Amino acid sequence: MFDAPIRSWWDDLGTPVFDADSKRALVAGAEALEASVGGRDALIRRRNEALLAVLRAPGPLSARLPRDGRAPD
């Protein structure tokens, strides 16, 4: 079902190279994201809250939520 679209997305990527400039850009982006939300702990909290929202949504994933309703740290 998803084979053709995914294959087409990969084809669009060409042959990406993960060089030193790419690594620097990735690190800079991650650091900017952390700073924009108040640091690493705040970013982790936001990630966990988003994951819990997905797990709490009606459907098959909601049955996998831990009994205490909290995401692991």
PDB file of N, CA, C and O in Angstrom:
ATOM      1  N   MET A   1       0.819  -1.193   0.000  1.00  0.00           N
ATOM      2  CA  MET A   1       0.000   0.000   0.000  1.00  0.00           C
ATOM      3  C   MET A   1       0.867   1.264   0.000  1.00  0.00           C
ATOM      4  O   MET A   1       0.620   2.185  -0.779  1.00  0.00           O
ATOM      5  N   PHE A   2       1.875   1.309   0.865  1.00  0.00           N
ATOM      6  CA  PHE A   2       2.727   2.498   0.954  1.00  0.00           C
ATOM      7  C   PHE A   2       4.015   2.355   0.161  1.00  0.00           C
ATOM      8  O   PHE A   2       4.819   3.285   0.100  1.00  0.00           O
ATOM      9  N   ASP A   3       4.210   1.198  -0.442  1.00  0.00           N
ATOM     10  CA  ASP A   3       5.473   0.913  -1.126  1.00  0.00           C
ATOM     11  C   ASP A   3       5.806   1.957  -2.186  1.00  0.00           C
ATOM     12  O   ASP A   3       6.904   2.513  -2.178  1.00  0.00           O
ATOM     13  N   ALA A   4       4.886   2.228  -3.086  1.00  0.00           N
ATOM     14  CA  ALA A   4       5.170   3.153  -4.188  1.00  0.00           C
ATOM     15  C   ALA A   4       5.464   4.572  -3.699  1.00  0.00           C
ATOM     16  O   ALA A   4       6.450   5.164  -4.136  1.00  0.00           O
ATOM     17  N   PRO A   5       4.642   5.140  -2.805  1.00  0.00           N
ATOM     18  CA  PRO A   5       4.951   6.498  -2.355  1.00  0.00           C
ATOM     19  C   PRO A   5       6.296   6.580  -1.620  1.00  0.00           C
ATOM     20  O   PRO A   5       7.058   7.525  -1.823  1.00  0.00           O
ATOM     21  N   ILE A   6       6.581   5.609  -0.785  1.00  0.00           N
ATOM     22  CA  ILE A   6       7.830   5.647  -0.029  1.00  0.00           C
ATOM     23  C   ILE A   6       9.014   5.516  -0.986  1.00  0.00           C
ATOM     24  O   ILE A   6      10.005   6.232  -0.847  1.00  0.00           O
ATOM     25  N   ARG A   7       8.917   4.621  -1.940  1.00  0.00           N
ATOM     26  CA  ARG A   7       9.993   4.464  -2.920  1.00  0.00           C
ATOM     27  C   ARG A   7      10.204   5.766  -3.690  1.00  0.00           C
ATOM     28  O   ARG A   7      11.341   6.148  -3.965  1.00  0.00           O
ATOM     29  N   SER A   8       9.123   6.442  -4.035  1.00  0.00           N
ATOM     30  CA  SER A   8       9.236   7.708  -4.759  1.00  0.00           C
ATOM     31  C   SER A   8       9.900   8.780  -3.890  1.00  0.00           C
ATOM     32  O   SER A   8      10.683   9.584  -4.395  1.00  0.00           O
ATOM     33  N   TRP A   9       9.592   8.799  -2.582  1.00  0.00           N
ATOM     34  CA  TRP A   9      10.243   9.771  -1.682  1.00  0.00           C
ATOM     35  C   TRP A   9      11.743   9.499  -1.615  1.00  0.00           C
ATOM     36  O   TRP A   9      12.547  10.430  -1.672  1.00  0.00           O
ATOM     37  N   TRP A  10      12.119   8.236  -1.497  1.00  0.00           N
ATOM     38  CA  TRP A  10      13.542   7.891  -1.453  1.00  0.00           C
ATOM     39  C   TRP A  10      14.225   8.274  -2.763  1.00  0.00           C
ATOM     40  O   TRP A  10      15.351   8.773  -2.751  1.00  0.00           O
ATOM     41  N   ASP A  11      13.551   8.044  -3.896  1.00  0.00           N
ATOM     42  CA  ASP A  11      14.136   8.410  -5.185  1.00  0.00           C
ATOM     43  C   ASP A  11      14.372   9.919  -5.271  1.00  0.00           C
ATOM     44  O   ASP A  11      15.369  10.360  -5.842  1.00  0.00           O
ATOM     45  N   ASP A  12      13.457  10.709  -4.706  1.00  0.00           N
ATOM     46  CA  ASP A  12      13.596  12.161  -4.722  1.00  0.00           C
ATOM     47  C   ASP A  12      14.810  12.635  -3.923  1.00  0.00           C
ATOM     48  O   ASP A  12      15.345  13.711  -4.188  1.00  0.00           O
ATOM     49  N   LEU A  13      15.243  11.837  -2.951  1.00  0.00           N
ATOM     50  CA  LEU A  13      16.389  12.239  -2.129  1.00  0.00           C
ATOM     51  C   LEU A  13      17.705  12.184  -2.896  1.00  0.00           C
ATOM     52  O   LEU A  13      18.668  12.858  -2.530  1.00  0.00           O
ATOM     53  N   GLY A  14      17.747  11.403  -3.931  1.00  0.00           N
ATOM     54  CA  GLY A  14      19.007  11.247  -4.653  1.00  0.00           C
ATOM     55  C   GLY A  14      19.990  10.466  -3.794  1.00  0.00           C
ATOM     56  O   GLY A  14      19.649   9.419  -3.243  1.00  0.00           O
ATOM     57  N   THR A  15      21.205  10.977  -3.681  1.00  0.00           N
ATOM     58  CA  THR A  15      22.233  10.338  -2.859  1.00  0.00           C
ATOM     59  C   THR A  15      22.717  11.341  -1.827  1.00  0.00           C
ATOM     60  O   THR A  15      23.745  11.987  -2.030  1.00  0.00           O
ATOM     61  N   PRO A  16      21.990  11.484  -0.715  1.00  0.00           N
ATOM     62  CA  PRO A  16      22.391  12.471   0.278  1.00  0.00           C
ATOM     63  C   PRO A  16      23.742  12.108   0.903  1.00  0.00           C
ATOM     64  O   PRO A  16      24.087  10.934   1.040  1.00  0.00           O
ATOM     65  N   VAL A  17      24.490  13.136   1.273  1.00  0.00           N
ATOM     66  CA  VAL A  17      25.789  12.953   1.910  1.00  0.00           C
ATOM     67  C   VAL A  17      25.720  13.570   3.297  1.00  0.00           C
ATOM     68  O   VAL A  17      25.295  14.714   3.460  1.00  0.00           O
ATOM     69  N   PHE A  18      26.136  12.809   4.286  1.00  0.00           N
ATOM     70  CA  PHE A  18      26.136  13.305   5.658  1.00  0.00           C
ATOM     71  C   PHE A  18      27.571  13.668   6.013  1.00  0.00           C
ATOM     72  O   PHE A  18      28.291  12.883   6.631  1.00  0.00           O
ATOM     73  N   ASP A  19      27.974  14.870   5.613  1.00  0.00           N
ATOM     74  CA  ASP A  19      29.345  15.319   5.829  1.00  0.00           C
ATOM     75  C   ASP A  19      29.428  16.237   7.045  1.00  0.00           C
ATOM     76  O   ASP A  19      28.449  16.407   7.771  1.00  0.00           O
ATOM     77  N   ALA A  20      30.595  16.824   7.259  1.00  0.00           N
ATOM     78  CA  ALA A  20      30.815  17.680   8.432  1.00  0.00           C
ATOM     79  C   ALA A  20      29.857  18.872   8.440  1.00  0.00           C
ATOM     80  O   ALA A  20      29.357  19.251   9.499  1.00  0.00           O
ATOM     81  N   ASP A  21      29.594  19.468   7.273  1.00  0.00           N
ATOM     82  CA  ASP A  21      28.657  20.601   7.214  1.00  0.00           C
ATOM     83  C   ASP A  21      27.250  20.172   7.589  1.00  0.00           C
ATOM     84  O   ASP A  21      26.541  20.902   8.281  1.00  0.00           O
ATOM     85  N   SER A  22      26.840  18.989   7.138  1.00  0.00           N
ATOM     86  CA  SER A  22      25.518  18.468   7.492  1.00  0.00           C
ATOM     87  C   SER A  22      25.418  18.236   8.991  1.00  0.00           C
ATOM     88  O   SER A  22      24.409  18.576   9.609  1.00  0.00           O
ATOM     89  N   LYS A  23      26.456  17.661   9.574  1.00  0.00           N
ATOM     90  CA  LYS A  23      26.467  17.415  11.020  1.00  0.00           C
ATOM     91  C   LYS A  23      26.367  18.716  11.790  1.00  0.00           C
ATOM     92  O   LYS A  23      25.606  18.816  12.752  1.00  0.00           O
ATOM     93  N   ARG A  24      27.145  19.728  11.363  1.00  0.00           N
ATOM     94  CA  ARG A  24      27.089  21.033  12.051  1.00  0.00           C
ATOM     95  C   ARG A  24      25.688  21.630  11.966  1.00  0.00           C
ATOM     96  O   ARG A  24      25.174  22.158  12.952  1.00  0.00           O
ATOM     97  N   ALA A  25      25.074  21.547  10.794  1.00  0.00           N
ATOM     98  CA  ALA A  25      23.723  22.094  10.614  1.00  0.00           C
ATOM     99  C   ALA A  25      22.719  21.354  11.482  1.00  0.00           C
ATOM    100  O   ALA A  25      21.829  21.971  12.067  1.00  0.00           O
ATOM    101  N   LEU A  26      22.855  20.039  11.570  1.00  0.00           N
ATOM    102  CA  LEU A  26      21.954  19.241  12.400  1.00  0.00           C
ATOM    103  C   LEU A  26      22.099  19.598  13.873  1.00  0.00           C
ATOM    104  O   LEU A  26      21.100  19.782  14.569  1.00  0.00           O
ATOM    105  N   VAL A  27      23.331  19.697  14.350  1.00  0.00           N
ATOM    106  CA  VAL A  27      23.581  20.058  15.745  1.00  0.00           C
ATOM    107  C   VAL A  27      23.065  21.465  16.031  1.00  0.00           C
ATOM    108  O   VAL A  27      22.427  21.695  17.058  1.00  0.00           O
ATOM    109  N   ALA A  28      23.338  22.404  15.130  1.00  0.00           N
ATOM    110  CA  ALA A  28      22.874  23.783  15.330  1.00  0.00           C
ATOM    111  C   ALA A  28      21.349  23.837  15.395  1.00  0.00           C
ATOM    112  O   ALA A  28      20.785  24.563  16.214  1.00  0.00           O
ATOM    113  N   GLY A  29      20.689  23.074  14.538  1.00  0.00           N
ATOM    114  CA  GLY A  29      19.224  23.042  14.559  1.00  0.00           C
ATOM    115  C   GLY A  29      18.689  22.463  15.849  1.00  0.00           C
ATOM    116  O   GLY A  29      17.721  22.980  16.407  1.00  0.00           O
ATOM    117  N   ALA A  30      19.303  21.400  16.331  1.00  0.00           N
ATOM    118  CA  ALA A  30      18.871  20.786  17.593  1.00  0.00           C
ATOM    119  C   ALA A  30      19.097  21.738  18.759  1.00  0.00           C
ATOM    120  O   ALA A  30      18.248  21.849  19.643  1.00  0.00           O
ATOM    121  N   GLU A  31      20.237  22.424  18.766  1.00  0.00           N
ATOM    122  CA  GLU A  31      20.519  23.380  19.845  1.00  0.00           C
ATOM    123  C   GLU A  31      19.550  24.559  19.803  1.00  0.00           C
ATOM    124  O   GLU A  31      19.115  25.039  20.850  1.00  0.00           O
ATOM    125  N   ALA A  32      19.210  25.026  18.609  1.00  0.00           N
ATOM    126  CA  ALA A  32      18.251  26.125  18.477  1.00  0.00           C
ATOM    127  C   ALA A  32      16.868  25.691  18.957  1.00  0.00           C
ATOM    128  O   ALA A  32      16.167  26.461  19.614  1.00  0.00           O
ATOM    129  N   LEU A  33      16.478  24.462  18.632  1.00  0.00           N
ATOM    130  CA  LEU A  33      15.184  23.950  19.088  1.00  0.00           C
ATOM    131  C   LEU A  33      15.158  23.869  20.610  1.00  0.00           C
ATOM    132  O   LEU A  33      14.192  24.303  21.239  1.00  0.00           O
ATOM    133  N   GLU A  34      16.211  23.318  21.205  1.00  0.00           N
ATOM    134  CA  GLU A  34      16.286  23.247  22.671  1.00  0.00           C
ATOM    135  C   GLU A  34      16.164  24.627  23.287  1.00  0.00           C
ATOM    136  O   GLU A  34      15.393  24.821  24.227  1.00  0.00           O
ATOM    137  N   ALA A  35      16.913  25.586  22.770  1.00  0.00           N
ATOM    138  CA  ALA A  35      16.892  26.944  23.316  1.00  0.00           C
ATOM    139  C   ALA A  35      15.516  27.585  23.180  1.00  0.00           C
ATOM    140  O   ALA A  35      15.096  28.347  24.050  1.00  0.00           O
ATOM    141  N   SER A  36      14.811  27.277  22.084  1.00  0.00           N
ATOM    142  CA  SER A  36      13.516  27.916  21.830  1.00  0.00           C
ATOM    143  C   SER A  36      12.431  27.479  22.807  1.00  0.00           C
ATOM    144  O   SER A  36      11.430  28.176  22.973  1.00  0.00           O
ATOM    145  N   VAL A  37      12.619  26.338  23.453  1.00  0.00           N
ATOM    146  CA  VAL A  37      11.601  25.848  24.392  1.00  0.00           C
ATOM    147  C   VAL A  37      12.061  25.903  25.847  1.00  0.00           C
ATOM    148  O   VAL A  37      11.333  25.477  26.744  1.00  0.00           O
ATOM    149  N   GLY A  38      13.264  26.424  26.084  1.00  0.00           N
ATOM    150  CA  GLY A  38      13.724  26.568  27.462  1.00  0.00           C
ATOM    151  C   GLY A  38      14.691  25.495  27.913  1.00  0.00           C
ATOM    152  O   GLY A  38      14.861  25.292  29.116  1.00  0.00           O
ATOM    153  N   GLY A  39      15.329  24.806  26.987  1.00  0.00           N
ATOM    154  CA  GLY A  39      16.352  23.836  27.345  1.00  0.00           C
ATOM    155  C   GLY A  39      15.949  22.401  27.066  1.00  0.00           C
ATOM    156  O   GLY A  39      14.825  22.106  26.662  1.00  0.00           O
ATOM    157  N   ARG A  40      16.917  21.517  27.300  1.00  0.00           N
ATOM    158  CA  ARG A  40      16.749  20.097  26.983  1.00  0.00           C
ATOM    159  C   ARG A  40      15.624  19.447  27.785  1.00  0.00           C
ATOM    160  O   ARG A  40      14.831  18.682  27.236  1.00  0.00           O
ATOM    161  N   ASP A  41      15.551  19.749  29.093  1.00  0.00           N
ATOM    162  CA  ASP A  41      14.505  19.134  29.912  1.00  0.00           C
ATOM    163  C   ASP A  41      13.113  19.546  29.439  1.00  0.00           C
ATOM    164  O   ASP A  41      12.190  18.732  29.414  1.00  0.00           O
ATOM    165  N   ALA A  42      12.971  20.820  29.064  1.00  0.00           N
ATOM    166  CA  ALA A  42      11.676  21.291  28.562  1.00  0.00           C
ATOM    167  C   ALA A  42      11.326  20.605  27.243  1.00  0.00           C
ATOM    168  O   ALA A  42      10.171  20.254  27.006  1.00  0.00           O
ATOM    169  N   LEU A  43      12.324  20.419  26.395  1.00  0.00           N
ATOM    170  CA  LEU A  43      12.091  19.744  25.118  1.00  0.00           C
ATOM    171  C   LEU A  43      11.667  18.292  25.350  1.00  0.00           C
ATOM    172  O   LEU A  43      10.764  17.792  24.680  1.00  0.00           O
ATOM    173  N   ILE A  44      12.311  17.628  26.288  1.00  0.00           N
ATOM    174  CA  ILE A  44      11.958  16.242  26.613  1.00  0.00           C
ATOM    175  C   ILE A  44      10.539  16.178  27.164  1.00  0.00           C
ATOM    176  O   ILE A  44       9.774  15.282  26.806  1.00  0.00           O
ATOM    177  N   ARG A  45      10.183  17.123  28.033  1.00  0.00           N
ATOM    178  CA  ARG A  45       8.808  17.153  28.568  1.00  0.00           C
ATOM    179  C   ARG A  45       7.794  17.329  27.442  1.00  0.00           C
ATOM    180  O   ARG A  45       6.773  16.644  27.404  1.00  0.00           O
ATOM    181  N   ARG A  46       8.082  18.251  26.527  1.00  0.00           N
ATOM    182  CA  ARG A  46       7.156  18.475  25.409  1.00  0.00           C
ATOM    183  C   ARG A  46       7.026  17.228  24.543  1.00  0.00           C
ATOM    184  O   ARG A  46       5.927  16.867  24.121  1.00  0.00           O
ATOM    185  N   ARG A  47       8.162  16.568  24.280  1.00  0.00           N
ATOM    186  CA  ARG A  47       8.115  15.339  23.494  1.00  0.00           C
ATOM    187  C   ARG A  47       7.247  14.301  24.186  1.00  0.00           C
ATOM    188  O   ARG A  47       6.404  13.665  23.554  1.00  0.00           O
ATOM    189  N   ASN A  48       7.459  14.129  25.508  1.00  0.00           N
ATOM    190  CA  ASN A  48       6.697  13.127  26.249  1.00  0.00           C
ATOM    191  C   ASN A  48       5.214  13.461  26.269  1.00  0.00           C
ATOM    192  O   ASN A  48       4.374  12.570  26.145  1.00  0.00           O
ATOM    193  N   GLU A  49       4.884  14.746  26.425  1.00  0.00           N
ATOM    194  CA  GLU A  49       3.473  15.149  26.409  1.00  0.00           C
ATOM    195  C   GLU A  49       2.840  14.853  25.053  1.00  0.00           C
ATOM    196  O   GLU A  49       1.694  14.407  24.982  1.00  0.00           O
ATOM    197  N   ALA A  50       3.585  15.101  23.979  1.00  0.00           N
ATOM    198  CA  ALA A  50       3.054  14.821  22.640  1.00  0.00           C
ATOM    199  C   ALA A  50       2.847  13.322  22.436  1.00  0.00           C
ATOM    200  O   ALA A  50       1.837  12.900  21.873  1.00  0.00           O
ATOM    201  N   LEU A  51       3.803  12.524  22.896  1.00  0.00           N
ATOM    202  CA  LEU A  51       3.658  11.070  22.773  1.00  0.00           C
ATOM    203  C   LEU A  51       2.476  10.563  23.589  1.00  0.00           C
ATOM    204  O   LEU A  51       1.736   9.690  23.136  1.00  0.00           O
ATOM    205  N   LEU A  52       2.296  11.109  24.792  1.00  0.00           N
ATOM    206  CA  LEU A  52       1.152  10.705  25.619  1.00  0.00           C
ATOM    207  C   LEU A  52      -0.166  11.084  24.951  1.00  0.00           C
ATOM    208  O   LEU A  52      -1.136  10.330  25.022  1.00  0.00           O
ATOM    209  N   ALA A  53      -0.207  12.235  24.308  1.00  0.00           N
ATOM    210  CA  ALA A  53      -1.429  12.643  23.612  1.00  0.00           C
ATOM    211  C   ALA A  53      -1.772  11.645  22.515  1.00  0.00           C
ATOM    212  O   ALA A  53      -2.941  11.313  22.318  1.00  0.00           O
ATOM    213  N   VAL A  54      -0.767  11.169  21.808  1.00  0.00           N
ATOM    214  CA  VAL A  54      -1.006  10.160  20.771  1.00  0.00           C
ATOM    215  C   VAL A  54      -1.504   8.870  21.405  1.00  0.00           C
ATOM    216  O   VAL A  54      -2.459   8.260  20.922  1.00  0.00           O
ATOM    217  N   LEU A  55      -0.853   8.457  22.488  1.00  0.00           N
ATOM    218  CA  LEU A  55      -1.247   7.204  23.139  1.00  0.00           C
ATOM    219  C   LEU A  55      -2.645   7.281  23.745  1.00  0.00           C
ATOM    220  O   LEU A  55      -3.359   6.279  23.798  1.00  0.00           O
ATOM    221  N   ARG A  56      -3.031   8.464  24.200  1.00  0.00           N
ATOM    222  CA  ARG A  56      -4.350   8.620  24.822  1.00  0.00           C
ATOM    223  C   ARG A  56      -5.472   8.750  23.798  1.00  0.00           C
ATOM    224  O   ARG A  56      -6.645   8.601  24.140  1.00  0.00           O
ATOM    225  N   ALA A  57      -5.122   9.021  22.563  1.00  0.00           N
ATOM    226  CA  ALA A  57      -6.140   9.166  21.528  1.00  0.00           C
ATOM    227  C   ALA A  57      -6.870   7.835  21.362  1.00  0.00           C
ATOM    228  O   ALA A  57      -6.268   6.771  21.510  1.00  0.00           O
ATOM    229  N   PRO A  58      -8.149   7.896  21.059  1.00  0.00           N
ATOM    230  CA  PRO A  58      -8.894   6.647  20.870  1.00  0.00           C
ATOM    231  C   PRO A  58      -8.248   5.794  19.789  1.00  0.00           C
ATOM    232  O   PRO A  58      -7.812   6.300  18.755  1.00  0.00           O
ATOM    233  N   GLY A  59      -8.195   4.514  20.039  1.00  0.00           N
ATOM    234  CA  GLY A  59      -7.633   3.598  19.058  1.00  0.00           C
ATOM    235  C   GLY A  59      -6.748   2.556  19.715  1.00  0.00           C
ATOM    236  O   GLY A  59      -6.658   2.489  20.940  1.00  0.00           O
ATOM    237  N   PRO A  60      -6.098   1.747  18.899  1.00  0.00           N
ATOM    238  CA  PRO A  60      -5.333   0.613  19.433  1.00  0.00           C
ATOM    239  C   PRO A  60      -4.140   1.013  20.284  1.00  0.00           C
ATOM    240  O   PRO A  60      -3.747   0.241  21.159  1.00  0.00           O
ATOM    241  N   LEU A  61      -3.545   2.177  20.075  1.00  0.00           N
ATOM    242  CA  LEU A  61      -2.385   2.561  20.875  1.00  0.00           C
ATOM    243  C   LEU A  61      -2.765   2.926  22.303  1.00  0.00           C
ATOM    244  O   LEU A  61      -1.946   2.771  23.210  1.00  0.00           O
ATOM    245  N   SER A  62      -3.976   3.401  22.526  1.00  0.00           N
ATOM    246  CA  SER A  62      -4.372   3.827  23.869  1.00  0.00           C
ATOM    247  C   SER A  62      -4.340   2.655  24.852  1.00  0.00           C
ATOM    248  O   SER A  62      -4.184   2.870  26.054  1.00  0.00           O
ATOM    249  N   ALA A  63      -4.483   1.444  24.373  1.00  0.00           N
ATOM    250  CA  ALA A  63      -4.434   0.270  25.249  1.00  0.00           C
ATOM    251  C   ALA A  63      -3.018  -0.014  25.728  1.00  0.00           C
ATOM    252  O   ALA A  63      -2.836  -0.780  26.674  1.00  0.00           O
ATOM    253  N   ARG A  64      -2.011   0.585  25.098  1.00  0.00           N
ATOM    254  CA  ARG A  64      -0.615   0.337  25.466  1.00  0.00           C
ATOM    255  C   ARG A  64      -0.074   1.363  26.453  1.00  0.00           C
ATOM    256  O   ARG A  64       1.096   1.294  26.829  1.00  0.00           O
ATOM    257  N   LEU A  65      -0.883   2.295  26.871  1.00  0.00           N
ATOM    258  CA  LEU A  65      -0.445   3.326  27.811  1.00  0.00           C
ATOM    259  C   LEU A  65      -0.139   2.688  29.167  1.00  0.00           C
ATOM    260  O   LEU A  65      -0.922   1.866  29.644  1.00  0.00           O
ATOM    261  N   PRO A  66       0.992   3.051  29.804  1.00  0.00           N
ATOM    262  CA  PRO A  66       1.297   2.507  31.126  1.00  0.00           C
ATOM    263  C   PRO A  66       0.165   2.775  32.107  1.00  0.00           C
ATOM    264  O   PRO A  66      -0.556   3.764  31.977  1.00  0.00           O
ATOM    265  N   ARG A  67       0.013   1.907  33.069  1.00  0.00           N
ATOM    266  CA  ARG A  67      -1.088   2.021  34.028  1.00  0.00           C
ATOM    267  C   ARG A  67      -1.139   3.372  34.726  1.00  0.00           C
ATOM    268  O   ARG A  67      -2.225   3.890  34.988  1.00  0.00           O
ATOM    269  N   ASP A  68       0.022   3.952  35.032  1.00  0.00           N
ATOM    270  CA  ASP A  68       0.023   5.233  35.734  1.00  0.00           C
ATOM    271  C   ASP A  68      -0.191   6.422  34.786  1.00  0.00           C
ATOM    272  O   ASP A  68      -0.286   7.564  35.237  1.00  0.00           O
ATOM    273  N   GLY A  69      -0.265   6.157  33.483  1.00  0.00           N
ATOM    274  CA  GLY A  69      -0.541   7.207  32.501  1.00  0.00           C
ATOM    275  C   GLY A  69       0.637   8.097  32.201  1.00  0.00           C
ATOM    276  O   GLY A  69       0.497   9.087  31.483  1.00  0.00           O
ATOM    277  N   ARG A  70       1.817   7.763  32.744  1.00  0.00           N
ATOM    278  CA  ARG A  70       2.988   8.593  32.535  1.00  0.00           C
ATOM    279  C   ARG A  70       3.929   7.948  31.517  1.00  0.00           C
ATOM    280  O   ARG A  70       4.035   6.725  31.428  1.00  0.00           O
ATOM    281  N   ALA A  71       4.596   8.795  30.765  1.00  0.00           N
ATOM    282  CA  ALA A  71       5.606   8.299  29.824  1.00  0.00           C
ATOM    283  C   ALA A  71       6.905   8.081  30.589  1.00  0.00           C
ATOM    284  O   ALA A  71       7.184   8.805  31.545  1.00  0.00           O
ATOM    285  N   PRO A  72       7.697   7.103  30.188  1.00  0.00           N
ATOM    286  CA  PRO A  72       8.996   6.919  30.823  1.00  0.00           C
ATOM    287  C   PRO A  72       9.890   8.121  30.568  1.00  0.00           C
ATOM    288  O   PRO A  72       9.797   8.751  29.515  1.00  0.00           O
ATOM    289  N   ASP A  73      10.736   8.436  31.500  1.00  0.00           N
ATOM    290  CA  ASP A  73      11.657   9.572  31.348  1.00  0.00           C
ATOM    291  C   ASP A  73      12.832   9.199  30.480  1.00  0.00           C
ATOM    292  O   ASP A  73      13.710  10.028  30.241  1.00  0.00           O
TER     293      ASP A  73
END
